[in-house]
Amino acid sequence: MRKLAVVCALTIAMSSTGVAAAGAAPDVDVARPVIADFTGDGVSDISVIRPDGSWLFVTDRLGIGFHWGNGYQPGRNDRPVPGDYDGDGMTDPAVFIPDQQTWMVAPWWGEPYTIRLGQLGDIPVPGDYDGDGRTDPAVYRPSQGAWQIVPSGGGGFSPVVFGAAPDIPVPGDYDGDGRTDPALFQPGDGSWVVWRSSDGQRTSERFGEPGGILVPADYDGDGRTDLATFQPATGDWSIRRSTDGAVEVRHLDAGGPGLPAPADYDGDGRTDVAVYGVADSIWVIGGTSDKVKFGRPGDVPVAGFYLPRVTGP
């Protein structure tokens, strides 16, 4: 396993998760980062963030925990924003600190650094908007319907107006060109509106039922983000497959209240449905027969911080 080079001390604040309720892809060869992959092996790690700011993940059946930063004190409005900010294939711990209008990123190799971006009330929407294989810091400002993105490839983006309150940002690579597309879920009529980076066109499709949590991800492995919702009351996942447009319903029984934590836990290139039990800290992952106990009450799965979220704690 690679050396954990940054084990220097930030305590990341945790509040409630705030997850929101609810043609052929271009032939592009792009590196697609695996979420919550702290070891760089191409497999998402079972991992949690504790209310005290600890990040813990499982590798080779061992739990590894760490803090990072230097004297940082958590704030109630801070949001973990994990991502591969340096393009080395490993997820970097990071936090959006709206009270200070900054992002703090701790790459595994190198010193932690900050980026000035955002303010209180902004929703963090990190993604690879320029297609270089690195996560770009970005925020959506509901009050203005504006997206502000700091591309890792250099240069700067002017704010792009796309959306209005109470739209919920749901960015993802919906057209399969290797770049994150700005996208919105409109709770009024259940429409997903995508601004495709491949051709600049906007698409709109209604999908989802009231009470669902938005969980867009690439569940069919074609390189495109699929529209998807999770119904916590029933444990049902509804997925609109981008490969053929069919709606697939999967059931995952966590045995009680749970938080969705979709990620690629087996490294096959497809996102697995998964739920983290908030009462018993049991992980239930679709496609496997094992239930994994990891974490403790109050923890939040790292994969949950990739999901759409609303403003506020």
N, C-alpha and C positions, 0 to 999 in steps of 0.2 A: 504494500500500500504506500502511496506517496506520503512523504513527510508532511504533517500538518504544520505549515510554516507560520501561520498567524494564529497563535493561541495567546494573544495579548489582551486583553480584557474588556470589551464593551458589554454592557448590560442592556439588552433590548427590551423596551417596554412592550407589554402585551395587554391588550384589552379584548373585548369581545370580537369575534371574527368579522362581524358586519357583512357577511355574504348576502348578496341581494336575492330577493325572491324573483321568483320568476315572472354540368358540362365537363369536361375533361380538364384536368389540371395541367398547367404548363410543364413542359419537360425540362425541369431545372434540377441540376445536381447541386444541392446545398447542404451544408452541415446544420443539422437541427439539434440544438442543445436539448439534453434530457433534464427535466426539472427535478429538483431535489436530489441531484447526483453529486454528493460531496467527495467521492473518491475518483471520479473520472472514468468509471468502467462502463458507462453507457446504460446503467441501470439506476432507476430511482431508488433512493434509500428510504426505508421506514424511518421517519424523523419527526421530531416535535420541537416546539419552542415553549418554554415554561414562562409563567407569569413574571418570574424574576429575571428573565432575559436569557436563560441558558438555552443553547441549541444542542440537541442530542440526536444522534442517528445510529442506526444499526449497520454494522459491516462484519461479515464473517461471524454472525451471531453474537457479536460483542457490541455493547452500547458504549459510544464515545460521546463525551460531553465537552463543551467549551464555551467560554465567554470571550468577547473580544472588544477592542477599543482602548481608550486611555482616559479613565476618569469620567466617562459618560454616565450621566444619571438619567434614567428613563422618565419619559413624560407620558401622560395619559393619551395624548393624541398621536404618538409615534406609531408607525406601521412597519413591520418587517417587510422587506421587498427583495427576497432572494432571487438571484439570477447569475448568469455567467457573464460578468461584466468585462472580463479580460480575455475571453475566448479560449481558455485553456481546457475546456471540457468539464470543469468542476464548478459546482454551484458555490457562489460567494455569499457569505452572510452580508446583509445590507439592511439599512433602516432609513425610512423617510421621516424627517423631523420637521413637521410643518411650522412649529413655533419658532424655529430658527431658519426656516426657508432653505433647508439643506438636505442632501442625501449623504449618508456616510456608508462607504463601501470598504470591505476588508478582503481583498484578494488573498488567495492562499500564498502566492509568491509576491512579496512586496509589502509596502506599508499601507495602512488604512488611509483613505483620502476622502475628501468631501467635495460635493458638487452643489452649487447654489441653484436651487430649482424649487418652485412651488411655494405655497402658503397655506395657512389654515383654511380648511374647507375644500382644498383640492383633493382629488382622488388619485392615488398613484397607479399608473398604468404602464409599468416597464415592459419592454419587448424589443425584439430585433427589427426595428423599423427600417434600417438601411441595408439589411441582408448580409452583414459581414460576420455573422456568427457570434456576435457579442450583444449582451443585453444593453439597451439604451434606457437611461432614466427618462421618465415621461410622466406628466400629470394631466388630468382632465379637470377643468375648472367649470363646475356646473353653472355658476352664476353668469358665465359668459358663453358657455357652450364651446369652450376653446381647448384645444390640445396643444401642449407645449412639450417638445421633444428635444433632448440633447443627444444627437447622433454620435456614436462612438467612432464612426469613420471620419469625423472631422467636420468642420463647418458648423452651421447652426440652422435650425428651422424657425421660421417665424410662426407665431401662433396660428393654428388652423381652426377656423370656426366650423364646427360640425357637432350639432346637438343642442339641446335645450333642456331645462329642468322639466320633468323629473327623469329624463333619460339616464340609463345606466350604462357606462362604458363596458364593452365586452371585446377588447382587442384580441386578435388571433390571426393566424395565417390561413384565411378562408379560401384563397385562390391558389395556394400551393407554390408560390414563387419564391419562398424563402424569406419573405419580409412580413412583419406584423402589419396587419391592416387595422386602421381605426374602425371601430364598429360600436353600435349602440343597441341596447334593448329598450324598447318603448313600452313601459308597463301598461299604458292606457289601452293598447290593443294587442299586446303580445308580439309586436313586430321586431325582428332583428334587421337592422340596417347596416350594411357593410360598405365601406369605401375601399374598393379593391386597389391595391398598389400596382397590380399588373397592368391595368388599362385605365385607371382613374374613374371607372364607372361605379355607380352605387346600385346595390341590390337590396331588396326588401322581402322578407318572408315572415309570416306569422307562425310561431311555434311555441308551445309551452302552455301550461295550465296554472291557474292561481294557486299560490302556496308553494310553488316549486322554487328550488335554488338553482341558479344558473351555473352550469358546469361545462362550458364549451371546451373541447379538446379533440385530439385526433384519435378517435376510438377504432377506426377501421384501417389505420396504417397507410393511408394514401398520401400523407404529407399535407393534408388540408384539415383545418379545424372544423369539427362537426358541431352543429347546434345541439344542445343537450340540456336537460333539466333533471333534478333529483327531488323526489317527493319524500321528505323526512318522515311523514306520517305513515307511509306505506313501504318505504324502502325501494320504491321503483325508480329506475333510471329510464328516461325516454331520450333516444338518440336518433337524430336525423342524419343518416349516413351520407357523406358527400360522394361516396362511390356510386350509389344508385338512387339516392333520394328516398329510400325506404326508411320507415320509422321502426327502430328496434327497441323493445322494452326488456330491460334486465331487472331482476329482483335481487336485492342483497340484504339479508336479514342480519342486523347488528345486534339483535336481542335487546334493543333499547335505544334511547336517543343517541344519535351519532352525527358526526361532522363528515361531509364528503371530503375525500382526499384522493381524487383520481391522479394517477401517474403511471409510468411504465416500470412496474416492479419486476418484470421478468426479462426485460431487455429485448423484446421482440418487435419494437418499433410501433407498438399500439398502446394507447392509454388504457389502463385497466380501471374498471370501476372499483372503488374502495371506500370503506367507511371506518372512521375511528370512533369507538365507543367512548362517550364522554364520562360515563359512570365507572366502567371497569377497565378502561384503557386497552381494550381488545381491538385489534385490527382485523377486519374482514375484507379480503381482496378477491374480487371476482376472478374465476378461472383457476383458483387454487382451493384445496381442501383444508389447508391449515389456517388456524386462527392464531395470530401472533399477539402476545401481550407485551406492550412496550409503552412506557409513559406512565402518567398518573393523573388523577382528576385535576382539571384546570389547564392541562397542556392542550396545545392546538397543533394539528399536523402542519408541517412546513408546506406540504402540497396545497393546503387550504389557502395559503397566502398568494397563490397564483390565480385564484378564482376572483370573479367580479365582486366588488364590495361597494358599499355606500359610504357617505361621509359620516363623521362622528365616531365616537368610541364604540 
